[in-house]
Amino acid sequence: MSSPTEGPVEGGRPLLRGRLFGFPVHLDLSFVIIMAVFGYYQSSTLMQFGLWMAITPIAVLVHELGHAVLARANGAQPEIALAGFGGVTTYTPPKPLSRVQSLAISLAGPGIGLALGGLLIGVRQSLGDTVIWGSWQFWALEYGILTCVVWSVFNLLPVLPLDGGQAMRELLPGSPETRTRRAAAVSIVVGILVAAYAALIWDQIFVALFMAFFIITNFLTFRELSGPPAEGGLRATGPPADTPERSVVQLLWQSQPVRAREVLESLPPGTSVDLAVHGAVLALTGDAAQGHALITQEMQRRPGDPNAAALLILTLALEHDWDGLMTTLQGPIGQSAPRPVIDRAIEEARGTGREDVAGRLTLLAERR
């Protein structure tokens, strides 16, 4: 999966961090545990289990590299995380992407996965009877084909946040909010059908549970985008853009910090803009130290101000600084943070595959 946001790749329990072809890569314990559960039911011998655990991360990493390479070709600096049920590539484009560009990035992962799977099928056919059934070579090819082809086909389902769902969203008519709401509605219907087929016919309870998770997240997204504006006129997709300052905040809300900076810098001299807004824009466009210093200054000058608190929470969420976000929300500042910005942080965590963070944020919000 790919997500057009940027920030350090975080995981619940990091095992490995490194770089591959210039891309930061993060391997999380959650990925290893879930793949081990799948491998336990997929394998009948220790050799098969070992091959599964070795091949699965490679196949998922190749898939994510497809997203990352095309995102970098469009000027972004993507990062890759293997966490939970699969992988996610996060990035911030230097300028807003067209629908065609977003569509291409979404489909690049499944595309390279299917290409590699096709290559492995060709290798298996060319080797023929020289590969003994049950040997490690046999199972290596079987698992390579399974993880590349099946994972890619699964990702092409029109269900958010899978690649097929993101591609569907770009093809639907309407504004970004309308497309997301419509894509969530389609995702719920498709998810229910796939879950029913997996549980009742295919006898794959894990796939059914996997889809149930997507059904719930899309239902929450659909409900948020279909409801009335939240308190103060603030909807889950951002505040109304009736002033230059709110236009900048709305772009930040929509994960477009580069565009927000362009708008901020294009304002006529003397235009009054909250320094905390300046700080959030700077923090999210490469000047983290100066940006956070401005936000901190405003927080100290305006203790208890919900607008300043909201900008700090939004900035931490878009940076994917989950530890800093949780610490902030659990402190005095958290009492001033409006509920919509916490919901936005939950949405961001879900969009980057951090269901553990989303769950913690949800519990924290319910206790307020």
C-alpha positions, 0 to 999 in steps of 0.5 A: 500500500502507498500513502501520500504523507511523509514522516519517519516510518514508525512501528510498534516494536522496531526490529530492523531499520536500514536503507535499500536503494536509498529508501528508508526501510523499517521492519516491525515485530507486528509483521513478523508475528502475523506472518508467522501465524500465517506460516504456521497454518501454511506449512507442515514442516520446519523447512517450509515454515523457514522458507515462508518466513524468509520469502514473505518479507522479500515479496512484500518489500518488492511490492512496496518498492514498486510504489517507492520507485514511482513516488521518487520518480515524481519527486517524493522521498518515500519511506517503507515499513513492513508492519501488521498484515503487510507493508506501507510506503509513505511519501510527500510529493513536492507538488500536488499529484494528478489523478493519473500520477496517484493512480500509477503509484497505487498500481505500481506495487501490484504491477511489479508483484505480478511481474515477479510472480510471472517470472517465477512461474516461468522459472518453474515451468522451465525447470519442469521435473528437475525440481523434486516435489517437496524439496526446498527448491519446490517450496521456495518457488511455490511460496514465491509465486503465492506471495507475489501473485496472490498478495498482488491480486488481493491488493487490487481489490477495490477496498480502501486502504488496499491499492485497488481501493486507492486506485478506485478512489482516483477514478471516481467522480467528485471532490477528494472528500466525495471520492473518499466517501464513495470509495469507502461505501464501495469498500464496505460492500466489496469487503462484506462479499469477500469476507462472506466468500472467504469464511463460507466457501473458501474456508479462510477465516483469516482473510475474513477477519482481515476484510472485517477490519477493513469493513469497520475502518471504511464504515467509520470513514464513511460516517465521518464524511457523511455527518454534519460539520463538527463543533466550530464548523470543523469537518473531518476533512478540514476547516472551511477555507473562507480566509487565507489562514484557514486555506493554509490550515485546510491544506495541512489538514489534507496532507498537502504541506508543500502546497500550504507553504506555497499559499502561505508564501504567496499571501500579500505582505502584511497578511495576518497569519497565526504564528502557530500556523507558520510553525506547522507549515515549516515543521512539515516542509523541512524546517522541523526545528524552527517550526516546532520552536514557533509552535512551542512559543505560541503554546507558551504564549497562549496556554490552553488555546485549542487552536494552537493545541490543534496545530501541534497535534496535527503537526505531530500526526502528519510527522508520524511522531506517534510517541510524541503525539501520545505524550502530548495528548496525555499531558495538559495540552491534550485537554485543550485539543479539539476532538476533530483533530484527534479524529484526524490523527486517528485517520492518519494512523490508520492510513499508515497502517498503525492500527495500534496507535489508532486504537490507543488514540480512540481509547484516549479520546473516549476517556476525555 
